[in-house]
Every structure is written in structure tokens, then in C-alpha cells.
Amino acid sequence: MNSYNFYLLEKQAPLAWIWLNRPEKKNSLNMPAWEELEPIFKEIDADDEIKVVLIAGKGDSFSTGVDLEMVQKLPELKKAASGSRLELFERICGFQKAITNIEKSKKPVIALIHGYCVGAGLDMATACDFRLCSKDALFSIKETAMGFAPDIGVLQRIRHITGAGIARELAFTSKIFNAAYAKEIFLVNRVYDDFNMLMEGAKKTAEEIAANPPLAVRATKDVMNYSNGKSVEDGLKYVASICSNLIPSPDLYEAISAFMENRKPKFTGR
């Protein structure tokens, strides 16, 4: 178990658990929360034993969003108030890049949500490959109600998940909505009765993913990420390029042999 200032990284190969670990502040994202995402995902992506990543929150919530005390102390905000806005622009871009580390990870990333998942917490969750939650989960794009446009990525990502109309309604109203509605609009794949069942269900799903050939899973994520915003034709050409480099592979032959021999395959990631 590896401790960062904000996160707790727990590796149980083939799975890695990233815990938002500031429960006394409902996992509000302070400066280390932004700074540590890049080194955490570099560590995970470099570890061949890890196949799937799960992100969850300690305490009673996933995250209540950005730490407002941190925001008030940002020197870039003070400079912007006096008319110098370039530094604030660069700071916002840095926050965006931090969250994008989740999306660009080579490994599938699953968000496990309980309690509040609002503001920057929802930015983080929508950067994951998919989301699971417990019945007590509550969601909101709350930035609009705070007086500014959501700027860390939720607007760009949630519309691909829920559809444009639902995304606009949620962003314009900043309404708080529950797990049942999140499932209805496809923001989450499944809803579990409580936190323990969420953890158990997520682990089972992650293990199913981890049982597949790592190269194929990685290539599939890469193709799906690339295809966002592209034409079908562009996506097809890209996947053809990926597969022509991936096939044949030792794992492909192993999958065929295991099927013909009626046994469980042993993939090597090659």
C-alpha cells in the first residue's frame, strides 16, 4: 500500500485501488490531489502486473469537488482580479491535464461512487472508462450554481455518456440527482444497495476485465478514446491500423489453443 499526500494507492494484482483519502474534508480536491494524479498513473501504467484500476473515496463520499479554501489562496486568482489572466488560464489547463491522466491511462479505470460526487469529483468520475455506484450516491455539476462554467472536463465528457440534451440540462440547472436517475441516463452502469456490495461487485467486474488479454484490452480502450469526435470512417481506419500491428500475437494463439483445449487461457501480455 503506497501513500501519497492525498491518495492511497493499494495494489492487489491484477487490480490497483486508488483511494481519495481526505475523508475529514469529504475528499475535496486540494493541491496534492491535482499534482499527484500524473505520478500515480505513471506508476500504474509502468506496472505490468496491474490490469485494471478502481478509484473510490474513503469516508462517506467519493468527492465533494474542489477545495474552495485552496481556490481562494491561488495566486493566479489574485492576479486575475487585477487584470493579469494568463497565469489563471495556465492553472486551469494544468487542472484539466491532471484529470486527463485518468482518461489516458493504458489500463481501464472504473469509478466506484458513494455519497457525494459533485463538481470536480464528477469531472474525475467522467474521465474514468465507466462508473458504478451505491444507492446513496448523489451527483451534481455544481459549478454553474457557483458562478462559472465547469472548466475541468465534465462538459466535454458527460455529453458522450448521457447525450447532449441531458448533459445541458444537468449543467444549466446544477441540480442534485440520485443514483437511480444516474442509472437512467447511463451515467453509471449499475447501482448497488450499499458500499460493501459496490466494492464486491466492482471487484468482480474488474477481475472479468483482467482475465482478458492485456494488449487487446489496452488496444480496445485506445481505439474507443481515439474515436471520440471522429467520423466512423476515421475510427475504422484507426482500428485497422491497430489490429494489423496487434495480430498475430502470442496471446491470440493462446486464446485459440485454450478454447480448443477447453481450458483457461494463460495470457502473458505479448
N, C-alpha and C positions, 0 to 999 in steps of 0.2 A: 504494500500500500504506500503510494507516494503522495506526500503532502506538498501542495503549493500554498500560496497565501490565501487564495480564495477557493480553489478547487481541491478536491481529494480524488486522486487517481488510484483506482483499485484494479489490478489486473488478475483475472481468473481465466487464463487461456482456455478456449479461444475468444473469450469476451473481455472487454475493458469497460469499467464503470467510471464515468466522470460525475462526481457529486458536486453540485453547487453547495458550498459548505460555509454559509454565513446565516445559520438559522435564526440567530437572535435579531437579525435585520430582514427576515423573510427572504433571504438570498437576493437582496437588492445588489445590483452590479456596481461595485466600487472600482477604482482604477486597476487593481490587480486582476479583477475579473476580465477586463479587456486585454490587459497586457499578457496574460498567461495562456490565452487560447492558442496562440501560434506555437509556443514551445510544447504545449501538451499534445497538439495534433502532429507536430513533427516527431515527437517521441512515439506516439501510437503508430503513425504511418511507417516508421522505421522498424517496428517490431513485427516480424513475420508470423509470430505465434498468435497475434491478435487478428481476428477476422471480422468482428462486429463491435461497435461502440454503443453504449447506452448512457444517456445523460439524464440525471434525475436530481432532485433537490432534497437536502437534509431539512428536517424540521417539518413544519405544517404547510409548506408551499413550494412550488417549483421556483418561481421568482416574481417579485412584485415590480420588477423593472429597474431602471437606472437609479442609482443612489443620488437623490436630489442634493444632499449635502456636498457630494463630490462635484456635481454640476455647478453649484453656487461658487465653488472655490476655483473653478477652471480659470487660469489666467487669460486664456483665449476669449472667454466670455466677457471679461472686463475690458479687454482691448476692443472687442466688437462694439461694446457700448460707447466707446469713444471714437468709433468710426473705422478702426482697423480690423477688417473682417477676414483677411486671407488666412490667418492662423486658425480661426474658428472653422473655416472650410476644411483645412487640412486635418484638424482634430476630428471632425465628423467623418471624413474619409477614413481616418485611422480606425474609428469605431466600426465602420462598415466592413473594413478589411478583417478586423478581428472576428466578426460573426461569419464572414465568408470562409474562414478556415474550416468551419464545420461542413459547409456545403462541398468544399473542395477536397475533403479528406478522401483518401483512397478506399477507406473502409465504409460500409453502410453505417449510418448513425441514426439511432432511434431515440426520440424524446419520450420520457416517461413523466407524465404530468399529474400532479395532485395539488389541491389548493389553488392559490392564485397563479396564473400565468398571464401577466399583463405587461403592456409596454415593451420594454427591451427583452423581457422574458419571452414574449411571443415572437419577437424578432429572432431570438435564438431557436425557439421551437420550430419556426417555419423554415429555418436553414437546415434542419435535420431531414433525413430521407422520408421518414414518416413519424407519426405521433400516436401514442397510446395514452389513455388517461384513466383515472378513477372517477367515481360518480361525484365526488366533492369538488372536481376541478371547475374553476371559473376563469373566463378569458375576457380580454378587452384590448382593443387598440386604443389606448387611453391618451396618446399624445395629442390628438386633436382637441380633446377637452382641456388640455394643459396649455393650449395656445400656440402650438406649432405643428407642422406637418411631420408625420412619422418619417424619420430620416435614416434609419439603420438597416432597412431592408424588408420590413414586413409588407410594405405596399407593393414591392416588386415581386415578392414570392407568394403571398397568400392568394393573389388572383389566379395563379396557376393551380391552386389547390381547391378553392371554393367556387371559382368562376368570378367574373368581373363584377356582376351586379351585387352579389352578396358581399364581396370584398369592399366595394364602395360604400354600401350601407353600413358595414361594421366600422369603417374608417371615419365616415362622416358623423355617425352618431356617438362613437366611443362607448356604445352600450356594453354592459357586462352580460355575458351569456354563459350558460351552463354546459355540462358535458353532453347531455342529450342533444342539444342543438349543435354542438361542435361535431357530433357524430352525423347528424342530419345533413350538415353542409360539407361533410367529408374532410373537415379539419383534422379529425382523429379517426383512426381506423377501427378502434374498439374501445369500449368503456367497461371497466371492471368495478366490482362492488366496493372494493376498498384498496388501500395502498399495498397491503401484502399480496392480494390477488393480482394487482397490477405488476408487481415485481416478478411474481411467479410466471404470469402469462408472457411478460416481456422476455424473460429468460428463455422460455420455451421457443418463442418466435425467433429470437437471436440465434439459438442453437440450430434451428432449422436452416437459417441462412448460412451459418458457419459450416454446416455439413456439405455445402456445395463447393465446387472447385473455386478457390480464391481468385484466380485470374479471370474466370468467367464472371464472377460477381463484380469484381472491380471494373471489368470492361463494360458490363451492363450499366453500372452507375455512371461511368464516363459517357457512354452514348446517350443516356437519358438526360444528363446535365447539358451536354452539348446541344441536344435537340431543342431545348427551351428557346423559343423565339426564332427558330429556324423553320424553313419550309420542310415538308415531308421529303422532298427530293434531296435536300441538303442532308437531312438526317439519314436517309437511306445510303447515300454515298459514304457518309462518315462511318456507319456501322459496317459497310462492306470493306472499307479500309481496315478497320479494327479487326474484323474477323479473318481477313486474309493474312494478317500478321499473327493472329492467335491460333489459327488452325493450320496444321495439326499440332497437338501438344501432348506431352506425356499424360496429363490429366484427362484429356479426351479419350485416349486409348484405355486408360484405367477405368473410366466411366463405362465404356463399351464392354470391356472384359468383365467388370463386376456385374453388369446387367446380364450378360450371357452365362456367367457362372453362378448367378443368384446369390451374390454376397455383397456385403457392404464395401463400398469403394474406399480406398486409402489415397487421398489426394495429397500431392506434395507442393502444390502451388507453382508448378512448372508446365 
